[in-house]
């Protein structure tokens, strides 16, 4: 049996759509994560991620997307692979709406909520 595990988290610092790909960020899990009534991760657990795509490179400008890469479990960092998530920035023109991107720089403030989905099995 396969379970879809979703990790609800918030960012701990600002993230810009112009930040370079690979830049890391800190997050915090905001709800207990459980499977079959067994809690795998407690709310308040630290997590770390990286920027997967951004608008930093003008030749390869893409919408901002983030993924989690590590979760701190019992004092050790456990590698994880999540599907990338894209924040919803407001679009301002018809062209931006048509191509689903925004112009300029958009900034996520600390406390922005995301729901990351595990893409690979993890051994805790």
ABEGO torsion letter per residue (X at the ends): XBBBBBBBBBBABBBBAABBBGBBBBBBBABBBBBGGBBABBBGBBBBBBBABBAABAABBBBBBBBBABBBBGGBBBBBBBBBBBBBBBBABAAAAAAGBBBEBBBBBBGBBBBBBBABBBBX
